[in-house]
């Protein structure tokens, strides 16, 4: 289809946007809730929504949120794409591809290092340069499975419900934790407002003296009156392992009310080893006797421009390496956690395509694992080991999907 106009959305587009959105996402949300999603989103506003127009009629929409994503101890400017939708009568005409290309151009022009999104179907986005990140795990267990000793924190650690003056300390604790992770976003004020004002959430903080050392929030659900109650952990943030165990112990203390706990953890979290009879209310199968939960895929990530993106993230150690990305050779020199990237003429380098670079540099895939998948070629094992050390990241673990 030719003569398409791609532009930011306007107020007068709202009714048509609601029509397209309800066709693409036929969930129980009413029109007013969808309207708030467009005009007062927790990550942006209507100004961040882009539309495709043909002969005066809207055919598609998508958000392009301005984000910061923590990678290697640094916040990386990024774009978050969401609510990609094409009107039913316009599908099959490559309109989504045109819209996606437009969003990439806008993101690149404003200086973003990467783009991320949560795909309805991965295959479409993989063709546009996206790559998967390390998956997370959703553990499902009885609260009685948590060690009772964790419910007895040391005397200098106090657990209490949050109060009106705790917000600033909670936000600081969140950012301290984000700097140690891969994939957490810097929460804008509107997102914090939504989290803290959500009447379904219960918040508790851990303090040592006047210092907040962590917090937990959860929601409770009950399908029927007097039925089983499930607890879903929504935030679990701690400065240290002792605080984290105490916050988990608080969850375990709900054992007389709560039937089941759902907790999302990263790929390397060892907490599942501490659970005893996690599935005491369940029956296994001949193949899996003790299921602990599910593995969940996270977002897809896309590198905008390799040199720019590599210079934006942080690194765990100093060193240098040459990489070749789709024919472009780059020298990556790292000093005090900061990379300087320049053109290279090295005869031997790690060879990869752009999606593989995104998976390694921002999705926490090790170069060695990329080589095992056939995604990367290394001149020798020593170079591969060096690359593993230079690009090392904690597993990707997103706590604010959008």
Secondary structure by P-SEA (a helix, b strand, c coil): ccbbbbbbbcccaaaaaaaaaaaaccccccaaaaaaaaccccccccccccccccccccccbbbbccbbbbccccccbbbbbccccccccccccaaaaaaaaaaaaaaaaacccbbbbbcccaaaaaaacccccbbbbbbbbbccccccccccccccbbbbcccccaaaaaaaaaaaaaaaccccccccaaaaaaaaacccbbbbbbbccccccccccbbbbbcccccbbbbbbcbbbbccaaaaaaaaaaaaaccccccbbbbbbcccccccccccccccccccccccccccbbbbbcbbbbbccaaaaaacccccccccbbbbcccbbbbbbbcccbbbbbbbcccccccccaaaaaaaccccccaaaaaaacccccccaaaaaaaaaaaccccccccccc
